């Protein structure tokens, strides 16, 4: 397993090894011991999946507050997405910044999105199937979102001017500056 840091150091691309032969390939997509050797020790408790039929289906930017904040490992089983993580930790030197990583079923790459970051993706191919692990259960009363087209975030969703397909909730999500419920860095992590 190869870990590739992103511009937001806590967000990491994971590239599992695929072992191929004439039949196809095999890959261990998650192994707790290999993750621990890489310094990623998280109590993943639930696996989720989503299916999006249309290209341009956009989900996000979502997150959950403590005590149900979620670390996620996101991967694409079939199709491809532009995956986005946004730093929502007030006091962080990268607060409000984002990274994008293209995840594909063909490549098998994954993205670790830690608690404290918002997460979203847009589908780049039809019939895209996304699977992700989380460290906390879904808690609707602690779920929050930031509007996908927030101008202060300036996320290039690679839509080439087309409007994405979004849920009503995502279309009506507040802007980052209007969202009071974010994360604070622990005092030990706050820059001097």
Residue frames relative to the residue before (quaternion, step in Angstrom):
aa qw qx qy qz dx dy dz
X 1.0000 0.0000 0.0000 0.0000 0.00 0.00 0.00
X 0.1666 -0.7821 0.5961 0.0718 3.55 -0.88 1.01
X 0.1923 -0.7646 0.6059 0.1058 3.57 -0.98 0.92
X 0.1138 -0.7932 0.5980 0.0203 3.55 -0.79 1.08
X 0.3324 -0.7551 0.5247 0.2097 3.60 -0.49 1.13
X 0.2904 -0.7213 0.5976 0.1956 3.56 -1.22 0.54
X 0.7164 -0.4201 0.3243 0.4530 3.57 -1.30 -0.04
X 0.6776 0.3406 -0.2600 0.5977 3.60 1.25 -0.36
X 0.4290 -0.7954 0.3655 0.2231 3.54 0.10 1.39
X 0.6929 0.4765 -0.2984 0.4515 3.61 0.98 -0.73
X 0.6301 0.4736 -0.3209 0.5250 3.59 1.28 -0.35
X 0.0253 -0.8330 0.5486 -0.0674 3.56 -0.59 1.19
X 0.3222 -0.7015 0.5971 0.2180 3.55 -1.04 0.82
X 0.1908 -0.7715 0.6022 0.0753 3.55 -0.94 0.98
X 0.0768 -0.7990 0.5963 0.0120 3.56 -0.80 1.04
X 0.1942 -0.7980 0.5604 0.1072 3.60 -0.10 1.24
X 0.4966 -0.6414 0.5007 0.3020 3.55 -1.20 0.61
X 0.1826 -0.7531 0.6212 0.1166 3.55 -1.06 0.81
X 0.2031 -0.7589 0.6117 0.0928 3.55 -0.96 0.98
X 0.0535 -0.8496 0.5242 -0.0205 3.56 -0.38 1.23
X 0.0223 0.7476 -0.6635 -0.0187 3.49 -1.37 0.40
X 0.7897 -0.3218 0.2128 0.4769 3.60 -1.23 -0.25
X 0.6490 0.5328 -0.3191 0.4395 3.61 1.15 -0.51
X 0.6796 -0.3781 0.3211 0.5404 3.57 1.15 -0.64
X 0.5390 -0.6060 0.4498 0.3740 3.60 -0.81 -0.96
X 0.2076 -0.7229 0.6446 0.1371 3.51 -1.44 0.29
X 0.0347 0.7968 -0.6018 0.0421 3.56 -1.06 0.78
X 0.3214 -0.6789 0.6195 0.2280 3.54 -1.13 0.72
X 0.2003 -0.8289 0.5126 0.1004 3.59 -0.27 1.23
X 0.7864 0.0221 -0.0495 0.6154 3.59 1.22 -0.32
X 0.0858 0.7507 -0.6489 0.0894 3.53 -0.90 1.05
X 0.4372 -0.7304 0.4570 0.2580 3.57 -0.49 1.20
X 0.6704 0.5030 -0.3210 0.4411 3.61 0.90 -0.83
X 0.6520 0.4941 -0.3230 0.4759 3.63 0.98 -0.75
X 0.6342 0.5114 -0.3317 0.4757 3.57 1.03 -0.72
X 0.6476 0.5151 -0.3212 0.4605 3.59 0.96 -0.82
X 0.6242 0.5300 -0.3371 0.4646 3.61 1.01 -0.76
X 0.6948 0.4429 -0.2606 0.5032 3.58 1.15 -0.64
X 0.5845 -0.6184 0.3541 0.3881 3.59 1.28 0.12
X 0.5870 0.5441 -0.3774 0.4659 3.57 1.26 0.24
X 0.0963 0.7841 -0.5989 0.1312 3.53 -0.21 1.33
X 0.1786 0.7759 -0.5757 0.1860 3.56 -0.33 1.27
X 0.4004 -0.7132 0.5161 0.2543 3.60 -1.03 0.71
X 0.0814 -0.8104 0.5792 0.0329 3.61 0.27 1.19
X 0.1114 -0.8492 0.5161 -0.0066 3.55 -0.67 1.16
X 0.8030 0.1810 -0.0620 0.5645 3.59 1.19 -0.36
X 0.2076 -0.7435 0.6215 0.1335 3.54 -1.18 0.68
X 0.1059 -0.7904 0.6029 0.0245 3.57 -0.95 0.96
X 0.1154 -0.7762 0.6149 0.0786 3.55 -1.26 0.44
X 0.0437 -0.7595 0.6448 0.0739 3.52 -1.25 0.48
X 0.1725 -0.7480 0.6323 0.1048 3.52 -1.25 0.58
X 0.0431 -0.7819 0.6219 0.0001 3.55 -0.94 0.92
X 0.3534 -0.7734 0.4931 0.1840 3.56 -0.59 1.16
X 0.7876 0.3547 -0.1672 0.4753 3.58 0.88 -0.95
X 0.5054 -0.5741 0.5454 0.3427 3.53 -1.26 0.56
X 0.7763 0.3289 -0.2429 0.4797 3.57 -1.02 0.78
X 0.4248 0.6541 -0.5005 0.3758 3.57 1.20 0.41
X 0.1007 -0.8184 0.5658 0.0025 3.56 -0.60 1.18
X 0.0613 -0.7812 0.6212 -0.0079 3.55 -0.88 1.05
X 0.6956 0.4472 -0.3368 0.4502 3.57 -0.66 1.05
X 0.6306 0.0344 -0.7276 -0.2679 1.53 -2.50 -0.20
X 0.0971 -0.8421 0.5302 -0.0181 3.61 -0.46 1.24
X 0.1174 0.7544 -0.6446 0.0392 3.52 -1.35 0.41
X 0.2758 -0.7284 0.5985 0.1875 3.54 -1.34 0.28
X 0.4341 -0.6980 0.5173 0.2383 3.54 -1.10 0.81
X 0.6375 -0.4921 0.4246 0.4137 3.54 -1.34 0.31
X 0.5911 -0.1442 -0.7893 -0.0823 1.58 -2.15 1.20
X 0.6056 0.5688 -0.3487 0.4337 3.60 1.24 0.36
X 0.2557 0.7648 -0.5459 0.2273 3.60 1.15 0.53
X 0.2348 -0.8120 0.5283 0.0801 3.56 -0.93 0.95
X 0.2533 -0.6424 0.6970 0.1933 3.47 -1.24 0.75
X 0.1028 -0.7983 0.5915 0.0478 3.60 -1.05 0.73
X 0.1068 -0.6990 0.6943 0.1342 3.50 -1.31 0.50
X 0.1251 -0.8230 0.5541 -0.0046 3.54 -0.48 1.31
X 0.0840 0.7830 -0.6143 0.0496 3.56 -1.02 0.81
X 0.3686 -0.7024 0.5638 0.2300 3.54 -1.24 0.46
X 0.3147 -0.7485 0.5587 0.1689 3.55 -0.81 1.05
X 0.7825 -0.0322 0.0533 0.6196 3.57 1.03 -0.89
X 0.7533 0.3365 -0.2737 0.4944 3.56 -0.97 0.87
X 0.3327 -0.7268 0.5481 0.2463 3.56 -1.13 -0.64
X 0.1138 -0.7733 0.6215 0.0535 3.52 -1.27 0.58
X 0.3365 -0.6167 0.6477 0.2948 3.46 -1.40 0.25
X 0.1567 -0.8105 0.5627 0.0447 3.56 -0.43 1.25
X 0.1245 -0.8150 0.5658 0.0054 3.57 -0.90 0.98
X 0.0485 -0.7590 0.6488 0.0243 3.56 -1.04 0.88
X 0.1246 -0.7926 0.5965 0.0220 3.58 -0.91 1.03
X 0.3980 -0.7104 0.5303 0.2360 3.58 -0.84 0.99
X 0.0483 -0.8151 0.5766 -0.0284 3.58 -0.58 1.21
X 0.4570 0.6794 -0.4413 0.3672 3.59 1.23 0.52
X 0.3256 -0.7438 0.5536 0.1851 3.57 -0.35 1.27
X 0.7491 0.3390 -0.2778 0.4968 3.56 -0.91 0.93
X 0.5551 0.5870 -0.3965 0.4359 3.58 1.25 -0.23
X 0.5112 -0.6429 0.4616 0.3352 3.63 -1.00 0.70
X 0.7286 0.3748 -0.2370 0.5220 3.61 1.23 -0.32
X 0.2317 0.7966 -0.5261 0.1868 3.60 1.21 0.44
X 0.8226 0.2139 -0.1878 0.4922 3.57 -0.91 0.99
X 0.5768 0.5601 -0.3912 0.4477 3.59 1.25 -0.06
X 0.1798 -0.7900 0.5794 0.0889 3.56 -1.22 0.48
X 0.1901 -0.7191 0.6467 0.1691 3.51 -1.40 0.22
X 0.1742 -0.7513 0.6250 0.1206 3.53 -1.26 0.53
X 0.0185 -0.7654 0.6432 -0.0096 3.54 -1.09 0.80
X 0.3287 -0.7162 0.5762 0.2169 3.58 -0.91 0.88
X 0.1086 -0.7756 0.6212 0.0265 3.55 -0.76 1.13
X 0.0208 -0.8088 0.5875 -0.0163 3.56 -0.90 0.93
X 0.5584 -0.5835 0.4731 0.3522 3.52 -1.21 0.54
X 0.6308 0.5483 -0.3336 0.4361 3.57 1.04 -0.72
X 0.7223 0.4209 -0.2469 0.4902 3.60 0.93 -0.87
X 0.3034 -0.7827 0.4948 0.2247 3.60 1.05 -0.68
X 0.4267 0.7065 -0.4747 0.3057 3.60 1.20 0.20
X 0.2243 -0.7696 0.5917 0.0848 3.54 -1.27 0.56
X 0.2315 -0.7592 0.5855 0.1648 3.57 -1.26 0.26
X 0.2627 -0.7241 0.6197 0.1503 3.54 -0.95 1.00
X 0.0440 -0.7743 0.6307 -0.0267 3.55 -0.68 1.20
X 0.2500 -0.8141 0.5047 0.1417 3.61 -0.24 1.23
X 0.6362 -0.4587 0.4390 0.4383 3.54 -1.34 0.21
X 0.6893 0.4263 -0.3421 0.4754 3.56 -1.02 0.81
X 0.6961 0.3850 -0.2463 0.5536 3.56 1.33 -0.13
X 0.3813 -0.6679 0.5831 0.2618 3.54 -1.17 0.66
X 0.1672 -0.7983 0.5751 0.0628 3.55 -1.15 0.62
X 0.1519 0.7651 -0.6193 0.0890 3.53 -1.12 0.75
X 0.0594 -0.7852 0.6119 0.0738 3.54 -1.29 0.16
X 0.1980 -0.7288 0.6390 0.1458 3.50 -1.36 0.38
X 0.4405 -0.7058 0.4891 0.2618 3.56 -0.96 0.87
X 0.2593 -0.7764 0.5642 0.1082 3.53 -1.04 0.92
X 0.7509 0.2320 -0.1497 0.6000 3.58 1.32 -0.23
X 0.5507 -0.5932 0.4488 0.3785 3.60 -1.15 0.43
X 0.8391 0.2072 -0.1585 0.4774 3.53 -1.33 0.41
X 0.2454 0.7873 -0.5194 0.2242 3.56 0.83 1.04
X 0.1597 -0.7809 0.6036 0.0216 3.51 -0.91 1.09
X 0.0775 -0.8080 0.5838 -0.0158 3.58 -0.58 1.23
X 0.0811 -0.7730 0.6281 0.0371 3.58 -1.03 0.84
X 0.0762 0.8072 -0.5836 0.0451 3.57 -1.02 0.73
X 0.3706 -0.6959 0.5838 0.1936 3.47 -1.27 0.74
X 0.0806 -0.7936 0.6013 0.0458 3.58 -1.09 0.68
X 0.4362 -0.7203 0.4897 0.2261 3.55 -1.23 0.58
X 0.7570 0.2290 -0.1703 0.5878 3.62 1.26 0.02
X 0.5380 -0.6298 0.4395 0.3473 3.59 -1.09 0.58
X 0.6206 -0.5129 0.4307 0.4077 3.54 -1.30 0.30
X 0.0088 -0.7865 0.6157 -0.0467 3.55 -0.86 1.06
X 0.2800 -0.8191 0.4696 0.1736 3.61 0.13 1.24
X 0.6504 0.5225 -0.3258 0.4448 3.61 1.05 -0.66
X 0.7187 0.3917 -0.2354 0.5241 3.62 1.23 -0.34
X 0.5063 0.6530 -0.4196 0.3757 3.59 1.27 -0.01
X 0.0213 -0.7797 0.6252 -0.0270 3.54 -1.04 0.90
X 0.1028 -0.7900 0.5989 0.0817 3.56 -1.29 0.20
X 0.2662 -0.6955 0.6460 0.1675 3.50 -1.42 0.38
X 0.5420 -0.6416 0.4236 0.3393 3.58 -0.94 0.82
X 0.5533 -0.6686 0.4098 0.2808 3.54 -0.89 1.06
X 0.7694 0.3391 -0.1816 0.5101 3.59 1.07 -0.71
X 0.1847 0.8007 -0.5420 0.1760 3.57 1.14 0.64
X 0.4041 -0.7502 0.4610 0.2478 3.63 -0.55 1.09
X 0.6168 0.5440 -0.3715 0.4308 3.63 1.09 -0.47
X 0.6535 0.5009 -0.3185 0.4696 3.60 1.17 -0.44
X 0.1313 -0.8423 0.5101 0.1144 3.60 1.17 -0.63
X 0.2175 0.7844 -0.5481 0.1924 3.60 0.82 0.96
X 0.2544 -0.7299 0.6157 0.1532 3.56 -0.89 0.99
X 0.1864 -0.8220 0.5343 0.0635 3.56 -0.20 1.31
X 0.4061 -0.7419 0.4454 0.2937 3.61 1.30 0.11
X 0.3312 0.7650 -0.4786 0.2758 3.56 0.98 0.94
X 0.3158 -0.7841 0.4821 0.2302 3.60 1.30 -0.07
X 0.7516 -0.4182 0.2105 0.4645 3.58 0.92 0.92
X 0.5539 0.6040 -0.4015 0.4089 3.60 1.22 -0.17
X 0.4607 -0.6449 0.5271 0.3064 3.55 -1.21 0.50
X 0.3966 -0.7150 0.5147 0.2580 3.59 -0.90 0.84
X 0.4498 -0.6057 0.5639 0.3360 3.53 -1.34 0.20
X 0.0632 0.8067 -0.5796 0.0963 3.59 -0.52 1.21
X 0.5384 -0.5914 0.4828 0.3568 3.54 -1.23 0.42
X 0.6438 -0.5058 0.3978 0.4140 3.56 -1.25 0.34
X 0.6320 0.5430 -0.3264 0.4463 3.57 0.99 -0.83
X 0.6846 0.4702 -0.2898 0.4757 3.60 0.90 -0.88
X 0.6385 0.5288 -0.3295 0.4518 3.61 1.03 -0.73
X 0.7520 0.3832 -0.1971 0.4988 3.59 1.11 -0.68
X 0.3733 0.7399 -0.4855 0.2784 3.61 1.25 0.13
X 0.5219 -0.6427 0.4505 0.3340 3.60 -1.09 0.61
X 0.5589 -0.5474 0.4961 0.3766 3.51 -1.37 0.27
X 0.6737 -0.4874 0.3591 0.4239 3.58 -1.23 0.39
X 0.6903 0.4888 -0.2906 0.4473 3.62 0.87 -0.90
X 0.7084 0.4372 -0.2537 0.4926 3.61 1.21 -0.41
X 0.5948 0.5642 -0.3618 0.4438 3.59 1.29 -0.05
X 0.2349 -0.8099 0.5186 0.1408 3.62 -0.33 1.19
X 0.6944 0.4803 -0.2650 0.4656 3.57 1.16 -0.59
X 0.2098 0.7534 -0.5871 0.2088 3.54 -0.10 1.36
X 0.5754 -0.5685 0.4504 0.3780 3.57 -1.21 -0.44
X 0.2249 -0.7310 0.6227 0.1651 3.56 -1.23 0.49
X 0.4767 -0.6419 0.5131 0.3122 3.55 -1.03 0.78
X 0.5008 -0.6013 0.5055 0.3635 3.60 -1.03 0.63
X 0.6591 -0.5428 0.3453 0.3894 3.58 -1.07 0.73
X 0.6601 0.5275 -0.3151 0.4321 3.61 0.98 -0.80
X 0.7140 0.4317 -0.2496 0.4914 3.61 1.20 -0.47
X 0.5192 0.6513 -0.4198 0.3605 3.60 1.22 -0.26
X 0.4653 -0.6931 0.4707 0.2855 3.59 -0.78 1.03
X 0.4929 -0.6631 0.4779 0.2984 3.60 -1.09 0.72
